[in-house]
Amino acid sequence: MSLHLERVEWMPSPPLAPDDGPIDLSHLQRMTLGDAGLEQEVLAMFSAQSAKILSEILGELTAMPAGRAAHAHTLKGSARAIGAFAVADAAARLETAFSADSDPSQPLADLAAAIAEAQAAIDLILRRS
């Protein structure tokens, strides 16, 4: 019997405790495989997407409540992908509030603050590049 070995590319997991700061740069670098151009591209896309989704959530508070949890879920995944763990955690709390039909005021304020902090960090990163 012959044994067939195959090389499997390894991708590290995100850290249990994220780096200090609104964007975990080590996580971002791992997720973009060290490609600085890709890092800049995904940061710019996240900054625009997070502003758009927050605006849509705010618009849906009275207009279309069914889509609110889905938007928070989308933002949570995007934030985790780039290492914006504070945004992801705030989006998760907002998603839970929407799903439980509880008051979203505080989780929404927390999300808006986390997004603003992440966007400020992203602006600095993009200007330095």
Residue, then its C-alpha position, 0 to 999 in steps of 0.5 A: m500500500s502506498l501512501h499519498l501525501e499532499r501539501v495543504e496550504w496553512m492559513p493561521s486563525p485570527p488571534l484570540a485577543p486582537d492587536d491594540g487599535p481599531i484594525d488588527l494589522s497582523h490579521l489583515q496582513r495574513m488575510t491579504l497574504g502580505d500584499a500591500g496593494l490588496e490591503q489598501e484595496v480591502l481597507a478602502m472597500f471596507s471603509a465605504q461599505s461600513a458607511k453605506i451599511l450603517s446608513e442603510i441600517l439607520g434608514e431601515l429603523t423605520a422603513m424596512p426592519a426585516g433587513r436590519a439584522a442581515h445588514a448587521h450580519t454582513l458588516k460583522g463578517s466584513a469587519r472580521a475579515i479585515g481585523a476590525f474586531a471592535v466593529a465586528d463585535a458591535a455589529a454582532r451585538l446589534e444583530t442580536a438586538f435586532s433578532a431579539d426585537s430589543d432596543p437597538s439604541q445602545p448597540l447602534a451607537d456602539l457600532a457607529a463609534a466603532i466604525a468611526e474609529a476604524q475609518a479614522a485608522i483606515d484613513l491614516i493607513l491609506r495616507r501613509s501608503 
